[in-house]
Amino acid sequence: MKTLLKAAAALMLMAAVMTTASCTKDPNNGGNSGGNNSGGNNSGGSGGGSSPTTEGIYLGIIGFNLDLYTKEIKLLNSSSENEFSSFIGNLRPGNLTSLYYADYQGLKKLKSYPKPPKLKNVALVTFTDGLDNASLDDAEKNPESYSSKLAYRTGLHNKIVNELIHGKNVAAYTIGLKGGDVQDEVEFQDNLDKLASIDNNAFLVSNMNEVKQRFKQIADSLYSTSTSVNVKLDVPPGYDEGTQIRFTFDITASGNPQQSSRYIAATYKRTSNSRILDNITYGGLADGRRSIESFDKQNGFYRFLFEDLKDLQGNPISQTSLNRVLLWRKSSNGVWEKETEFVPANSVVTEEDRNSALIMLVLDCTTSLGNDFSKMQDAAKDFVRTLVSSNH
């Protein structure tokens, strides 16, 4: 009996050791290069379907060293955020660098994922600190039989620039923190350039704080380009033909609209059954339509639709700015007067037009990162957190 108990205990101990070892190598798919894990499905996070059903941010993650560790693409929201963050936190450093193969698989997974509704952006975001020294190893990592590292990264660049995914160009970003073991700086920079879709998307940084900043900048950009805010503003029907009006977004009722740095100015025109804002100019805002006609009348006011209203940085107009909107008109004696019947709570209507973004985050998980590995994980988690907070 004692012999049987000892044998059973030995088997249990062996199973525990094997489980721990596989989790260290790959916390989600047991070290299977480019493999699946239980966190991925194509249903937009709702489970059971074959196609995404809602607009939003769809994210996948690939960690790489000799092997690839994959978090399959899934709808990213407040419910799934912890799933992505846990995956990043469970990544472990390893030897060798399969950078090119990781990006190759990232593009492949973006292409094979079903098209989310109202897809606007497809993005590949790569962080690395070293040079590829493993992607030419065998046919699995080099499926197109590139003859050299230069040929491989050039081939990847051609795919990024020329191949469409669900009809969209790929916006590819690279962040490079040169490790101490990098001797060929020219090759390192060429990696960043060729794995980015345009030169301005390749970022060479000097420390992990800059890595964090670049991740946030990219996340903010991906959100702002995949979300539109349409704003409807009301104007009384009885203004004279040719009246100059101005909507301001940054001053108080006692301020001077001519000193506003964020405004929409226009000339008011009349027809028998509608009103027109003409010669529209945008101060401190991205340019929009120069003439807008309104047939929509609400509570006696004509309602004008300003589509995709953004600031000069390309971000959707903030709710803070919208809460401060005031309407002014220039009187016959040239004095600006505030329209007292224009109340933002009633006269400003916003509609957020949410589109979808399909994003693959590719993370260097090599031992050369040293003490910076945990900082890289924190930066990647912030990237996820920024996408989630922006998405709400």
N, C-alpha and C positions, 0 to 999 in steps of 0.2 A: 504493500500500500504506500509506504514511504517512497519507494522508487517511482511509483506512478505520479505521486504529488510533485516530486522533484522534476520529473520530465515535463509535467504540465507547466510548472513555474518557469522552466527554461524556455519553453515555447512561447509563453506570454512575454517574457523579457525580450526574446528575439524579435517578436512582432513589434514591440514598442520601439526598439532600436531602429528597425527598418522604416517605421512610419516617420520617426523624427528625421532620419536621413533624407527621405524623399521630400519632406516639407522644407528642409533647408535648401535643397537644390531648386525646387520649384513649388512654391506654396499653393499653386492652383492647378497645375497639370502634370506634376510629377516629372518635370524636365523634358517633356515632349516638345521638341522644337516646333513652334507655330501651332501648338495644339490647342484644344478647346478647354474650357473650364465650366463649372456649373453656373457661373454668373451670367452667361451669355444666352440671349435668345433674340429672335427677330421681331418680337411683338410690341416693341416700344415699351417694354417693362411690364406689360400686362399679363404676359405668359400665354402660351398655348397657340399663338398665331404664327403665320408665316411672313407677315409684312408689318412694318411699323404703322401705327394707326393715328398717332398724334404728332403735332409739330413740337419741336424742341431740339435740345442738344443731344446728339447721339455720339457716345465716346467709347473708344477702345484703347487699350494700353498694351504695349509690348516692352518688356524688359529684356536686355540682351547682355550676354557675355559670350561664352562658347555656345550656349544654348539660348533659345528664346522662351520667354515666360509670358503667356498671353492672357489678358483679360478681354474677353470677347466684347464686341460692340453692343451697347445697350443704352437705352434712354437714361440720361443723367438728370436726376432731380433730387429733391430733399430726401426722398425715400431710399434712393439707391446710392447717395453720396458716400455713406459709410462703407458700402461694398467696394467702391473704387479706392477709397482711402486705405482700407484694410489690405487690399491687394498691394498697393504701393508700399505700405508698412511692412509687409511680409517678404518683399524682395530681398535677396541676399547677394552680396558681391561674389564674383567668380573670376577665374582667369580667362584670358583671350577675348577678342573683340569681333563679334559678327555684325558690325555696323551695317554693311551694305545689305546683308541678308535680312536684317531686321526691317530696314526700310522697304526692301522688296516685298516682304510679307505684309507690311503695313499697307502698301498700295494695293496688294492683292485682296486683302480683307475689306478695304474700303470699296473696292470695285464689286466684290461679291455680295456685300450687304444689300438687302432690298432697299429701294429708294424710299426715304421718309417723305411724308407729305410736305409740299411747299419747300422743297430743298433749295437752299440758296448758297450754302458754302460747303466745300469739301476741303479739309485741311489735314496736312501731315506735319506734326511738330516733333522735332528730333533734338535731343540733348546728348552730347558726347564729350569725353575728355581725352580721347586717344585716337589712334590710327587702327584701321581694320587690319587684322592679321589672321582671320579665320574664314572669311566668306568664300575664298577660292578653294577651300579644303576638299569638297566633294560635290557630287552632282546634286545632292539635296540642298546645299547652301548656295550652289551656283547653277541653278536650273537652266540658264540660258548659255552656259559654257563660255562665259567671258574669259579672255586669255590673260587679263592682268587686272590689277586693282583700278588702274586708270580707265580701262574699258568698262569695268563694272559700274563705277560711279558715273561715268559718262552715259552709259546705258540707262541708269536710273534717272539721270537728269532729263534725258530725252523722253522717258515715260512721264515724268512729272510735268514737263512743259507741253508735251504734244498729245497725250492721251486724256480723253475726257472720262469722267466718272459720273454716270447718270446725267450726262450732258453738261457737266460743270468742269471748269478748269480746276486743277488742284492748287491750292495755296499752300506751299511748303515752306516751313520755317526751320532754321537750324540755330541752335545755341551751342557754342563751343567754348569750353573752359580747358585750355591747354594743360594737360598733365605733365608732371615732371619727367616722365619717360618719353615724351614726344621729342624726337630729334629732328624730324623732317617737318619744319614749320610750313613749308610751301605745300606739301601734301595735306597737312592739317587744314590749311585755309581753303585748299581746293575741295576738300570734303565738304566744308561748310557751304561753299559757293555752289557746288554741283548738286547738293541735296536740298537746296533752296530753289524755289520757283523763280525768284528774281533776286538781284544782288542786295536790295534793301531788306530782304527777309533773312539774311545771314548775319548772325550776331556773334562776334568774338568778344568774350568777356574775360575779366581778370579775377573774379572772385564769386563766391556763392551768393552774395547779396545781389550782384548784378544778374545772376541766373534767375533769382527770385523775381526781380523787377521785370526781366524780359518775359518770363512766363506770364506774369500779370498783364503786361502790355498786350501780349498776343491774345490772352483770354478775353480781355476787354474788347479788343478789335474784332474778334470772332463773334462776340455777342452783338456788338453795335451794328455789324454788317448783316446780321441775320434777323434783326428786329427793327421794325418800323413803327413810329408813333405818328398817327394821323390826328390832327387837331382841328376841331370845328370851332370857329369864332363867330359870335353874333354881332350884327351891326343894325342899328335902327333903320327903318325904311324911309324916313322922311328927310334925309340929308339932301342938300342942293346938288345939282349936277356940278361936278368938278371939285367938290369938297375934298380937302386933304385930310386923311386920317392916319393915325399911327397906333399900333398895338405895341406897348412896351412890356418887357419881361423882367425888369431889374430896378425899377424906381418906385417910390411911394406916391400917394395921391398928391402930396405937396411938392413933388419934384418937377423938373422941367423935362418934357419928353425929348427936347432937342439934345439933352445931355445923356440920353439913354445910349448904352453900348450894345444892347440886345433888343432889337425891335423889328417890326414889319411895317413899312410905310406904303401907302397906296393912294390913288385917286379914285373917288367914289363916282360911279356913273349909273344912270338910270335907263331902263327900257320900260315898255308898257307892262311886262309881266315878270321882270327879273331885275336884279341889281348886279353890278360888275365892279370888282376891284381891279383897277388897271394900273400900269406902270409901277408894279410892285417891286420894292427893293427890300433886301434882307440885311439888316445890320447885326453883325456878330453871330449870324446864322448861316448855314449852308444855303446856297442859292436854290430857289425853287421856281415855280411857275410865275410868269410875269403878269398874267391876267387870269382871273378866276371869276366865273359867272355863277350866281346862286339862284336856283329855283326853289330851294328849300326854305320854307318859312316856319319858324317855331315861336309861338307866343308873340306874334307880331314882328319879330326880328327876322332879318335875312341871315341865314347861316352859311358861312364860307368854309370850305374844306381845304386845309393845308396838309398835303400828303407828305409823309416821311420827313417830318420836321426834325432837323439835326443841328447841333452846334458846329462850330468851325473845325472841331476835332473829329467830326463824323459820328458823334454819339447821339442817340435819341434825346430829344429835348427833355430835360428833367422835370419831375413833378413839382419840384421847388419853384422852378421858373414859371410853370403853368399856373401855380397858385398866386403868382404876383402879377398876372396879366391885367393891364389897364388899357382902356380905349380912350383916345384923344382925338379931337377934331379941331381944325384951324378955323376960327371964326372969320367973318367978312372983314374984320379990322386987323386980321393977321395974328391974333392971339390964340395960343393953344389952350383949349378948354377940355377938362376931363368929362367924359360921358358918365354921369352919375347913375344911369340906369343899367350900365354894364357891370354885372356882378360876376366874378369868376365862377362862383359856385353854380350859377345858372347859365352863364353865357360862354363857358369854355367846356367843350366836350372832347374827351380823348378816347381814341381807339388804338389799342396796341395790336399791330399786325405781326404776329409771331410766325416766323419761318423756321426752317430746320437747318441745322449744321451737322455735318458728319465729320468727326474728328478722330484721328489716330495719334496718340501720344507715344513716342518711342524714347525709352530711357536707357542710358548707359549704366550697366550694373557690374562694372569691372572693378577688380581690387585696386587698380591704380588710383581710384578716387580717395582711398584711405579714409581719413576722418571726415572728408567731405561727403561721404556716401549718405549719412543720415541727413545732412543739410540738403542734398539733392532730393531725398524723399520728402522733406518738409516743403521744398519749393514745388514739387510735383503735386503734393496735396493742396497747396495754396492755389495752384492752377485749377484743380478740380473745384475747390471751394469758390473761386471767383466765378467760374462758369455757372455754378449752382445759384449763387446769390444774384448774379446778373439775370439769370433766367427767371427770376421771380420779381 
